Amino acid sequence: MPFYSASVSDALAYLLPALITVILVHQLSRLAKTKSRNPLGLPLPAGPKGLPLLGNIHQVPVKDSWLKFTEWGGIYGEVIGLTLLGKNVIVLNSYKAADDLLNKRGAIYSGRSPAPLMADYGGWYYNMVFVPMGDFMHGQRRILNHFFNASAVRKYSEVLTEKARSLARFTYSKPERFQGFNRLHVTATVLKIAYGFKVTSEDDPIMKEAEASITSGSFLGTPGTHPIDLFPILGKLPFWIWGRKFADGVKAMQQGAYNVGLKPFRFVKQQTAAGVAPPSMASELIESHSLPDGTIKDEEIIWAAIAHLYFAGSDTTVSAVDTFALAMMLHPQIQRKAQQELDDLLRGERLPDLSDRESLPYLEAVLREILRWKPVTPLGIPHRLDQDDIYNDTFLPAGSMVLYNAYAMSFDPKQFPDPFTFNPDRFLTDSQGSVSLRADVLNPEDIAFGFGRRKCPGRHLASEALWINMATILTVFDIRLIKDQSGNDILPDMDYHTHLVSHPKPYKGDFVSRSSSALELLGVLQIGS
């Protein structure tokens, strides 16, 4: 795995003997402890045979590692065991295994494997992705659950609906820029809810700072898997050891962590003190937690929770909406079926709103298939096993990094027959002409938003945002493939950018207005024009 550049090989030559010694001592200690804690002599989960000292690190690809884990799952089973430089790694390739362990035994599977590179050196220590279980974590989750539980998200219906319609208006003006407009509007939505900021342009400094912050750590891949994460002592070395690009990336992470966390909170704090803060999550919490001495109770917990809303919610929603448009242009029959359901309900008299969601089962099935077909986070954020456990007659040692392979679960033919076909009908049943969602088919949202005590607290907001964008775009537009000069369809590149969050590569689609009445309702045409 290319963790460092060849230009620093001389420096590494001095480090390798020390590193090998550390790994050897660690492995001998680990083996001795594991044997004493496993009196029944149960085997570890099966997996590919690794090398002494290195373990399986040379076998795990840097890019799209979930594909290799899925392949190994077909050989070794739904739970596979690996070692990376002496660290135990458990990969869960089935929903059943993830449900059994991460959900039902969540009390011992909710830790976080240390990721000092991003958390400590990169400045993201406050983000729930890296925070261990404890008061700081529970405080953030309480805040987010209060604002974004299934009932509370209803108060954001107006802003979500207006941002979806604004995206449609922008797309009508320049359809070739749909992906950029989508990112703008998702970011603007989250910043509006979180801080009360009004963002209307991709050139807005707030927008640029926020986007740079989110992408600053993407070059690292899965948190917790870099050698510095596996052996934190390596972080004491100068970062140029790993290459200049790496060193610059760490600096960018530090700035990004400040820009998306403490910086906007301090700005709203000043606005609140001056009595000019617009309504937002931040201003509400500042006012409700202000103490007589001028301080704010649990201030760090508050600004960290608000920052997590943006960090976890914006990039994933952007990816899902991009995938939706891509899927529709590739599957026009499915698109027409969803549009017909919308037309039957709306009758050309209005645009959709979130109160329509329960009345549109086919569109709901499309949403579920979007999340299944192209998982936003193909390999979930690592959990940590905090005490020894036994599962299916195998021994799972405490301290193991536990990865859930969302890709493998989403393409499991036992759960989803013919998994490589985009087919919303898999979620539906038709009884005497009445279409409804099947209760016996796994909802991909139960995979997409994580497991157990680490389940995404903003999942209801993210789901609502995705749905209203889908419903609005389909009401107003036909989404078609663009054509070349000979009239042939130009198929988009289906190879995704894959870091922590998976994104479609840039594509162009033809967004054609379906009717003048829809444009009038959208406000881009005057009635009678």
N, C-alpha and C positions, 0 to 999 in steps of 0.2 A: 504494500500500500504506500503510495508516494506521499509520505507525510512531510518530507523535507526536500530541498533542492540539492542538486548535485554540487552546486558551488560551495556548499558548506561541508563537504565530505571530510575535509581535514579536521575541522572542529569536532565532527562526530566521531572521528577515530579515537579521540581522547575520551569520549563519553561512553562508547560502547562497552568497554570492559566493566566500567562501574555499573552501567545499566544491566548487563548480563548478571552481574553479582547480585544486584537488587532483585531481579526477576527470580533467580535461582533460590535465594533465601526465602523469598515470598512463596514460591511454589512448594518448597519443602515444608514450610510452616503451615501452608494451606492444607496440604495432604495429611499432615499429622493431625491437625484440628478436625478435619472432615472425618477422618477415620474414627476418632474418639467420640464424635457426635452422632455417628451412624452405627450403633451397636448391632443392628440387624444385618449390616453389610449389604444394604440395598444398593443397586446400581444407580449411577447418575443417569439422567435422560440420555438416550442414544443420540449420537451425532457423528459427523465425519472425523476420522482420525487426524489429529494434528501433529505438529512437530514438538520435540522437546523445547522447553522455554517459550517458544513462540505461540504454541497452541494452534489455533485456527486462523490467526490474524492474516496470514498470507492467502487464505482461501476465501475471505470475505471481500467481495468487490467494493470499491469506493462508491461506485454509481449503481443505483438500483439494487441494493443488497437484498431487498425483499423478494426479488425474483429468485435469487440463489437460495434464500431461506425456504421459499415455497417449493423449489425443486428438492431440497433436502427433506422437507416435510413428507414428500411422496415416498422417500426412501426410509426415513427413520421414525416417522409418526408425527402426531399433532403437537407434541412437545419435544423439542430438540435441545441438546446441550452442547455448548461450545466453551472454549476458553480463549481469552485474548490476553496474551502476556501474563498468564496466571490468574486472570479474573474470570470467574464463572459467569456465563451468559446463558439464559434460558429464553428460547424463542417459542411463543405460543402461536401455532399456525391455524387453530380452529377457534370458532366462537365458543364452543362448549368449554374448551380448556380455559379461555380467557374469562368466561362467565364463572366457571367453577372456582378459579383462583382469584382473579382481580375483583370480581363482584362479591361472591359469596364468602371469600376469605380476605376481604379488603383490609381488615385490621392489621394484617401482617404483610400485605402486598402494596401498601400505599406509600412506601418510602421513595426517595429519589436517590438514584446513584449519583455520587458526587460528580459535578461537571465544573470543576474550578476554572477551566479556561474561559467559559462564558460568564459564569456566575461571579467569580472573584476577580479574575484579571480583566474580563470584559465588562464588568460593572453591572451585570444583570442579576445580581444576587437577590434582588427583591422580587423578581418575577416568579410566579407560582410554578412555572415549569421547572425551576431549580430549587424551590424552597422545600426543606424537609417538613414532615408533619410536626405540628406544634402550634403555639399561640399565634405566631405570625401568619402561618398558613390558614388556620381556622378563622382568624380575624378577617382576612381577605375574602375567604369564601362566604362568610356571613354577610358581608357587604354586597358582594355580587349576587348572592342568592336573594337578598332583599330586593334588589333593583331589577333582577332579570329572571325571577321564577315565572312559571307558566302564566300566572295571573297578572303579575306586575308588568310584563312586556306589553300588555294591551295599551298602556299609556303612551307607548312609542309608535302606535299604529299610524298616527297622522304624519310623523316625520318620515317613517319608512315608506309610506305610500307616496308622499310628495317627492322624496328622493328617487323613487322608482319612475315616477312620471317625468321628473327632470332628466333622468337618464334617457328615457324614450325621446324627449324633445331634443337633447343633444345628438342622439343617434340619428334622428331625422335630418338634422342639419348636415352632419358629416358621418354617414354610416361606416365609412372605412376606418373610423377611429373608435369603433365600439369598445374595444378592449381598454384603451386609455380612458375613455369616458366612464367605463365600468369601475375602474380602479379609483378614479376621481370621486365618483358618487358614493362608493362604499366607504372610502376614507372620510369623506365629508360627513356621512351619516354618523360614523363612530365618533368623530371629533365634535360634532354637534351635540350628541347625547352625553359624551364624557365631559367636555369642557365648555360647551356653548359656543364653540368657534364656528364661524361661517366661512366655508371654503367654497369658492365658485370657479376656480381656475387651476389647471395643472401647474401653472407657474407660481401659484401662491407659495410664499416661503414656508408657511406652516405645512403645506402639503409636501413640499420637497424634503423638509426635515423629517417628517413622519415616515415617508417612504424609505429614505436612506437609513433610518433607524431600524426598520423592520428587516431590511435586506443585509444589514451590516454583518450578521453572523452566519449568513447562508453558506459561506465558503467552507464552513466547518463540517457540514453534513449533520449526522445524528448527534445531538448533545450526549456527552458522556463516553464517547468512543475514541477520542484523540489520545495519544500517549500521555499528554499532560493530565488528562482526566483519569487515566488508568494509574499513573504514577505522579501525583501532584508535585513531588519534589522537583520534577523536570521544569516546572514553572518558575523555579528560581533562576534558571539559566536565561541569558538574553534571548529575546524572541527572534532575533535575526538568525539564530541557529537553524530555524525552520524555514528561512527564506524571507526576503524583504517584503514580498506580498503578504506573507503571514503576519509579520510585525505591523505593517500598515493596517491590516485587517483588525488586529486587536485594538489599535488606537481608534479605529472607526466604530468598533463595538462600544468602547467606553463613551465616546461622544453620543452615540445613538441611544445608549441607556439613559443618559441624562436628558436628551432632547425629548424622549417620549415619556419620561417619568417625572422627575422633579421639576424640570423647567416649566412645562405648561401648568402644573399645579401651582407653582409660585405665582405665575401670572394671574390665575383665577383668584388666588388668595388676595393679591393686591386689588383686583377688581372688586372683590367682595368687601374688603375694608373700605373702599371708596364708594360703595353702594351702587356700582354700575355693572355688576356681573350679570350676564344673561342667565336664564334658567339652565341648569345642567346638573349632572350627577356630582361634579366637584363642588359647585357652589352650595348645593343642598347639604352635602356632608360637612363642608367647612362651617356653615351656619349652625348646623345641629350639634357639632362637636366643639364649638368655640367655648373656651373657659373664661372666667372673669379676669384672669391675669393676662389675657391676650394670646395664650397658647391654644393649640388645638389638640384635643384628646386623641390618642392613637393616630397622630398625623402621618407617620411613616406607613402604617397599615393602610390608611386611606389612599394616599397617593400611589402606593404600589398596586392596590386593587384596581384603581382607575386605569393605570397604565397597562395592566394585564388585559383589560377589555380591548384596548387597541391592538396590543401585541398578538393576542390569540384570535381576535374576531375579524380583523379586516382582511388579512392576507388569505385566510381560508375561504371567506365569502367571495372575494374576487375570483379565486380559482373556480369555485362551484358555478358562479354565474357565467364565466367564460366557457366552461365545459358545457353548460346548458345550451348556449347559442351554437356551439360547435356540433353538439348532438342533434339539434333540430335541423341544421342545414344538411346533415348527413342522413337524416331519417325523415324525409318530408311527409310520409304517410302518418307517422306518429305525431308530427307537428300538426297536421290537419285535424287529426282526431282530438287533440287537446284544444285546438281553436274552436272546433265545433261544440265541444262541451262548454267553453266560455261563451260562445255566441248564443247558445240555447238559454243560458242563464241571464246574460246581460241584455240581449235583444237589441244591441246597438244603441241603447239608451244611456249607458254610463260606462265608466271604466271600473275595473275590479278594485275591491278593497279587501282587507284582511278578514272581514266578516264573511266573505264568500268561501273561505278555504274549505270548510266542512262540506260544502255543497258541490265540490269539484273533485270527486275521487280519482278520475283519470289523471288530472294534473298532479294530484298528490302522488300517484304512482310514478309519474315521470320524474318528480323530484327525488323519490327514493331511488329510482334507477340511475339518475345522475350521480348520486352519492356512492352507489355501488360500482358503477361502470368505471369511474375514474376517481378512486379514493383520494381525498384532498391530502391526507397524511398517510401514505402507504405503509409507513412503519411508525407506529405511535411513539410518543415520548416515553423513554425508559422508566419503568418502575423499579423499586428495589425490594427484595425480600428481606424482612427484618428478623425473621427467626426460622430455624430449620423447619422443613415441612416434608410431607410424603404425599405423592400424587400418583395414582395408577402404579403402585409398587415401585416407584423410583424415589430416590432421595434428592430433595432440592435444598441445597445448603444456604443458610443465612448469608446475606451480603451479596447474593447473586443479582446481577442486572437482569430484569425481566422485560423482554420486548414483546409487544403484541403485533403480529403481522396482519395489519388491516387489509392489505392486498390479498393475502391468501384466504382470509375469511370471506372477502367480497367475491372471490372467484372459486369458492368451494362448490363443486357440482352437487354435493349432497344438500347444500342449502339452496343453491340457485342453479338448477339444471340449465345446460347450455349457457354457461356464464359469460362467454365472450360475445354473445349476441345482445344488443341493446333492446330490451323487451320489457316495457312497463307492465304489460299484461300479466307478468309473473306475480304481481302483487294484488291482482283483482279477481273477483268472482262475480259471475252474472247469474242471478237467480230470478227467473221469470221477468227478464228485462230490466231488473234493478241491479246496477253495478255498485259494488262496494269493495272495500279493501279487505284482503284476507288476513285474518288474525293468526293463521298458522304459518305464515311466511315471515321470516326474520326481517325486521325493519332495519335497513342499513344505517339509520341514524344511531342505532344502538352500538354500531361499530365506529362510525365516523366521529362521534363526540367523546370517545374514550370510555373508560371503565372505572367502576368502584368509586372510591373517595377522591379520585383524580378526574372524574368525569367533568367535562367542560361546563362551568357554571353559566356561560353565556349561550348555551346551545339553543334555547328557545328564541332568543333574539336573532341568532344566526339563521335558524330555520325560517323564521318569519320573513327576514330580509330576502333570503333566496326565493321564497315562494312569491312574494309580491313583485319582485323583479321579473320572474318568469311569467306570471299572469299578465302583467302590464305589457311586456314586450310582445307576447303572443297575441294579445288583443289588438295591438296597433300594427304589427308587422308580419309579413311573411319573411322568413329567414332562408335565404337561398345561397347556394354555391355561386361564386363568381365564375365567369366564363372567359376563355381566351379568345383571340381574334377570330378563330374558326368556329366559335360557338360551343366548344367543348368545356365541360365542367373542370374547374381547377380544384383538385382535392387538397385539403389542408394537410400540413405536416402533423401527424399524430404522435410524434415523439415529444414527450413532455419535458420541461425543465424540472428536474427533481432534486430538491434540497430537503429541508425539513418539510416544506409544503410543496406539493406538486402542481405545476402550472402548465397550461397549454402554451406552446410556442406561439409567437405572433401569427395571426391568420387574418384573412379578409373575408367578409361575408357581404352579401347583398341584402340589406334590410329594406324591403319594399312595403310601402304603406298599403294596408288592406282596403281602406275606404276613406273617403273624405270625412264621413261622420266621426270616425275614430280620431282623425287629426283635429277636427273641431273640438271634440271632447278633451283632447290633449292640450288644446290652446295654441296650436301652431297654424291653424287656418281660421279665418273669420267665417261665421255662419253665413251661408249664401254666396261665398266667394267662389 
